[in-house]
Amino acid sequence: MKHVSNLLGCLALSASAIASASIFPDPQALLTHYLEGKPTHGSAPLEASMGYFQHHDAALRDMLNSGSPEIAGILQGASYCFAAVASKPATNLLPTLYSQDGQCKALSADSAHRSWYYTDAQCTTAIEYKNESDTEFCLREFDFRAERYGNSEDLNYVQDAWMPGYSATLPVTTKPQSFAETPLVQRTTYKTTYNERGSCHLEMRVYKNANNHSATPIMMIHGGGWLERLGTARTAEAQIAHFTDAGFVVYMPFYRLVEDREAGPACNQVNIEDSKQDIRDAFLWVQANNANYTTSDKSVRITGQSAGGHMAVWLSQQFPAKVDKIAPMFPVPDFAHQLKEVQDGSYVHGYIERMIATLSGKAHWQDLTGNEPVIVNNSLLEAIEQAPHLAPDMFISHGMADTIVSPTQSLRLCNALAGNISSGPAQANDLAFTKQYAQVQCRTGSELHLLEKAEHHFDGCGLGLCDVGGQDGLIATQTLLDNMIKWLK
């Protein structure tokens, strides 16, 4: 077990460092520190993680007494809490706020109480702003039951004040966290649904730099196979500071899930079409509210990881006149072909097998015929092949070592844009990698970017080293992410 001095050593972490296991303290050491009532010595990360345990004290002690496996969730939440607070950006990266009291006076955003402030030295642009304590941040973001993250019930139908967007700066990204300003985030409810288990309040998060009033709008759709959100959405959200620093305003919606593991009873146990309808409604919310956040006349760009990549493609088919640029990352836009690869043994990986079966309401993928509505309705490539001129420009990306979604999904999407799924320009045997990076021109304006040794979710590092294929793979991945952000502008 690590000593507390090792925990305090994490305070020296740089927020721009690439994440590795060392950023996260031993959760058992944190738990021992809490149970023994040891002091925090003024350490903000320790105070936050101890506050996290204190909030869950009754549940924690019940789990310890009963040996419940749920305790792993609390321990991981406390560890994430410590790491997040330890790696918070410096306060000088927060935007300067101003108050009007005879003259326009600057004040420290870090210590500002909830109120209305100006974001410019002329005191002309006002926003409602607040801070939250480190423990409050941790309880909302690292909820061990995954019921508060993405749930806006606490807002009571009122949009929240702007606050520092520390979830967008978590150092769990393959591309190092390096930015000039900590973005602000505003939480609001874009949709509420009702069922016998209660009301589901679906949250929209809007991220932007305080004084960028002409930012390019983009909607980011998290992945998770329509089954989960806590880990995958957190990885997606951690990318956002890259986008705001590059001049984007980012809209990040949460949606209902198929399984009952996360999001809470009122927001799960739906079907995939319900999830897609949520994202459609989220896009309509962005269309209706975009002018409140930016004066840009650019169309709303869309990006999404995995299941989110699928929905980015699907959404562009729902609104072909409104969407002209999307960046699907390791998407699964062709359920029929993914099922075919599972059934003929050319792609044998457990997650996609279970995902397709679960989404279809079957006990096992072997029970599927391919005629199920979920397979037919989510095989999107033939429509693109038949009318590629209606499809938006795409920046498609995939890791060739992906064990969650077959890389052929992205190759076939690229080919569909060229008007021929089977014999288009993206052929696995013809790929030429230079230092693990290959690019294919699908058609004018659309590109496929491939990483030779990268796994699924190559954009995030999670609790371990980035699984992208060593140093060359790391450089290739970072280059790809830079290229994507530039392309989306």
N, C-alpha and C positions, 0 to 999 in steps of 0.2 A: 504494500500500500504506500502510495506516495505521501510525503510529508506536506504539511501546509505551506512550507517554504517553497515547494515546487509549484503549488497552486498560485502563490503570489508572484512567482516568476513569470507567469503568463501575462502579467501586466505589461511586460516589455514587448509584447507582440506588436508587430506593425500591421496596420489595417490593410496595407498593400501586399502583404505576404500571401503566397499561394497556400491554401489550407492544407494541412496534413494532420495526422492523428495527434501531434503534439499540441495543437491549439486547444484541444479539449481536455480538461483535467479528468483525473480518475473519478468517476461518479461515486465510487465507494468511499473515497477519501472525503469528498464533500459531505456524504451522508454521515460518516463518523464525526466530522467536524460539527455538524448540526446536532447529532444525538448527544454528544459530549458537552454541548453548550460552550464551545470555545469562542473566544472573541474574534472579531473580524479585522481588528487592527486598522480600521479606516479604509479597508480595501473595498472599493465599489463593486467589483465582481463577486467577492465573498458576501458582501451585504445583500446583493441582489439574489444570489443563489440561496442564501439562508432565508431570506424573505419568501422565496419560492417554496422552500420546504415548510416554512411556518404556515403559509396559506393552506397547504395541503396536509397539515400535521395530523388531523384525525384520520384521513384516508391513508396516510403514510403508515401510521402505527397499526391500523387494522391490517394493512397488507403485510407488514412485518410479522405480525402475530399469526396470520393465516398462511403465510408463504405464497400469497397471490403473485402470479407472474406479471400483473399490472404494475408492480413496483418498478419494473424496468423502464416504463414510460416516464415515471416521475424522476428517476435517476438520470435518464437521458435529457429530460427537460431542464434539470438543474445544471447539467454539464453544458448544454447549449447556452443556457442563461449566462453562466460564468464566462464562456468564450465570447459571447456576443457583447457583453459589457466590457470585457477586457480589451476588445478590439474595436470599440467605438471610434469613429473618426474624431480628430481633435476638434475642440469647440470653435477654433478659428475657421473651420470649414463650414460652419453654419452661416446662413445669410445674415447680414446686419439688419436689425429692425430699428424703427424710428417711432418716436412719440411726438405728438403735437402739443406743446405747452408754451405758447407764445412764439416759440421757434421750433424748428424740426431738429430733434435731438436723437442721436444714436444711442442704442442700448444693447446690452448683451442678450442675444436670443437664448442662450443657455439658461439664464436665470429669469426669463420673462414669465410672468403669470398669465393665466388665460385672459385674454382681452383682445381688443382690436388695435392693430399696429399698422404702420406703413412699411413698405419694403424698399422705398427709394428716399434719397436725401432731400427730395422736394416735397415729401409727404403728400403725394398725389394718389398712390396706389395702396389701398387698405385691404388687409386680410385679418380674419380672426385666427389667432395663433395660441397654441398651448404647448407645454411640455408635459411629459408623464414621467413618473419615477422609473428607475431601472427595473424594480420589481413589477410594477404595473405592465411595463413593456414585456417582460418575460412571461407573465401569467397569460397575456393575450396571445403572444406569438408561439409559445412553447407549451401549449395546453396538452397535458399528457393523454387526454381522452380525445383530442383532435376535434373538439366541439366548438371551441371559441374562435379558432383560426378560420377566417373567412366568413364568420357569422356576425352580422351587424345588428343583432337584436338589442344590444346595449345602447345603441344610438336612439332608439325609440322613434324611428322614422325621421330623425333630424340629422342632416349631414354634420360631421364632426368638424372641429377647428383643424387648421393645418398644424402639423407637428413634424419634428425631425423624422425622416424616413430611414431609420436605422436598419429595417429589414432589407432595404435595397443595398446596404453596404456590408452585409455579412461576408467575411473573407472565406467563402466556400466555393469560389468560382475559379475556373481554369484560367481565365483571363484575369490578371492581377487587379485588385481593387485600387485603382488610381484615378482620382477625380479632383476637380478644382472646388467643388461645392457639394455639401451634403444636400440631397434633394429633400423637399418637403412632401408630405403625404397627407391626403385628405380621404377619410373613409366615409362612405355613404351607402345607402341601400338602393340597389337598382331594381329589385324585384322581391316580392314576398309571395310565397305559396302556402296553401293550407291543406292539411289532411287530418286523418283521425289521430295522428301522433303529435299534432301541434302545428305551429307556424314556422316556416323556414325563411329566414331573412338572409338574402344573398347579397354579399358585400361587393362593392366596387371600390378599388383603391386607385386614386389618381396621384401620380408622382410628377413633380416638375421642379425645376429650379425657380427660386422665388421671383426673379425679375426677367425670366424668359417668357415674354408674352406672345411670341410668334413661333413657338416650338412646333415641330412636326409631330402630328398625332399618330400614335401607334397603340394597338390593343394587343396585349400579351396573354395568351391562353395557356394555362398550366396543363401538364400531363398527369399521368397516374392511371392510365388504362380505364378511365371512368370509374375506377374502384377506390381511389385514395387521393388525398390532396396534401397532407401535412408535409411529407418529405419532398415530393416533386414540386409543389407550388413554392415551397421555401427556396429550392434551388433556382427556380425560374425568377422569383422575386429578387434574389440576390444579384441578378444580372442588371437590374434596373438602373443603378447608378451609372453604368456604362452608357446607357441610352440617354439619361438626362444630361450627362456631361457632354454628349455629342449633339445636344439640341433637340431632344424629343420631350413631349409630354406623354406619359405612359399610363394607359388604362388597364388595370388588371382585375378582371372579374373572377369570382368563384361560382361554382355551379354544383347542382345536386349530383349525388353519386349513386352507383348501382348497388354496391354492397353496403352492409350495415356496420363496417368497421370504423368509419370516420364521418365527420360532419354533423353527427347527432341524428336521432331518430326521425325528426321532421324533415331532414335534408338528405336522407339516403333511401335505399330500397326503391329507387325509381328505375326506369329503363333508359337506355342510351338516347332514345329520341327525346326524353324529357331533358336530359343533360344538354343536348344540342339545342333544344328550344330555349333553354336558359341563355346559352351563348348568343343565340340569335337576338334575344331580348336585350342582352348586354350590349350588343352592337348597335341596336336601335337607340338605347340609352346614350351611348357615346355620340351617335349622330345628332341626337336632340340637344345634348349638353356641351358638345365640343367647343362651341363659341364662347362658353363661359370660362374656358381655360386657355385658349389660344386664338390669335387672329390669323393663323396660317390658313391659306386657301388650299393646302395640299390635302389629298384624300387621306382617310384613316388607313394607315398601314396595319397589317396583321402579322403577328408571329406566334408560334406555338410549338411546344415540345411534345413529341410522341402523340398521345391522344389529342393534345392541343394542336399539333401539326395537322392531324386529320381534320379537326374542326375548322382550322384556318382555310383549308382547301374547300371544305363543304360550305363555309360561310361565303367564300368568294363566288360560289355557284348560286347562292341565294340572292346575292346582291351584285350581279356582274357590272352594273352601271356605276356602282359606288366604290368598288374595290379595284385598285389597279396595281398594287404591289403587296405580295405576301412572302413570308420567309418561313416555310414549314421545316422544322428541324426533326430529323429521324421520325418522319410521320408514318402512319399506317393507313393510307388512303384507299387501299384495295383489299377489303376483307376476303373477297372470293379467292384472290391469288394467294393471300397469306394462308388461308385455310388449305388450299391446294398443296402448298409447300409443306405444311404440317402433315397432311395426310399421305403425301408421296414420299415423305422422309427426307426431303432435300433441306428442310429447316426444322431441326428437332430441338426445341428449347421449351422448358416447362411453363414459363410465364405466359407466353403468347397462346399456348395451348389452353391454359386455364382461363385466360382472359376471354378468348373467343367463345369458349363453352359457357362461361358465366354470363356474358352479355347476351347469349342466345337462350339462356334459361335451361341449358342442358347440363347433365351431370358430368359429361365427358365429351371431348371434341370428336371422338369416334362416333358419337350419336348424330353428328351433323351431316346433312346431305348437301349443303350449299344453297338450298332453296329457301332457307329460313329468311324472314323479312330483315333481320338484323344484318345478314350477309349481303342480301340483295341491295338494301337501302344504303349500305356503307361501302359499296364498291363504286368508286367515283370516277375511275379513269376512262371508261368508255365514253362518257359524256364529254370529257376533255378531248379525247382522240377525235370524236366526230365533229367537234366545233372548237378547235384550239384558239381561234380568234376571239372567242368569248372569255377565255381564261385570262386572268391577270398575269403580269410578269411575276416570275417566282425565283427566289434564291433558295434552292433546296440543299439541305446538308444532311450527311449521314456518315456514321462510322462503319467501316467494312467488317469490324469484329463485333458488331452489335448482336447480343444474345437475347434481346427483348423483342425487337422488330427487325424483320429481314431487310437487308440493304437493297434487295431487289424492289422493294416498295418505292424507293426514291429513284432508282434507275428507270422503272416503268413510268413513274410520274413524269420524269424528264422526257421520255420517249413519247408519252401521250401529248405533251406540249408541242412536239414536233409533228404530230399527226399520225404516228405509227407506233403503237405500244411495243410490238414485237421486234421491229427492225429499225428503231430510231437511233440517235447518235450515242446513247448510253448503253454500251455493251460491256459486260463484266470482263470478257476476254481481251478487250481492247484498251482497258484503262492503263494509263501511264502515270505512275506516281513519282513525284520528285520530292525526296525527303518526306515521304508519307502523305503527300498532298496531291490530289488530282482534281482538275476542273474540266467540266464538259459543257459546251454551249448547246443548250437544248433547242433554242430558237433565238431570234433576235430579242434581247431584253431578259431572257431567262437562262439561269445557270444552275448546274449541279456541282456541288463541292463535296468531295469525299476524303475521308481520313483513313489511311490504310490499316492502322492498328487500333483505332479508337473503338471503345465500347459505347453502349447506350448512355445517354446523358453525359456526353463528353464535355459539356459546358460547365459541369459542377464537379467538385471534388469530395463533397460529403465529409465523412469521418476519416477518410484515408487519402492516400496519394491519388492524383488524377490518373485514371486508367485510360491513357491515350497513346501509349507506345513509347515510353522513354522520352529523352530530351528532344529528339527530332519531332516526335509526335506532339509534344507539348508546344513547341514553336509553331508547328503546322496548325494546331487547334487554335492557338491564340491569333494567328494570322487569319484563319477562317472567320473567327468571330469579329475581328476588326473589319474584314471585308464585308461581312453581312451588315454591320451597322452603317458603314459608309454607303452601301448599296441601297439600303432602306430610306435614306434621306431623299 
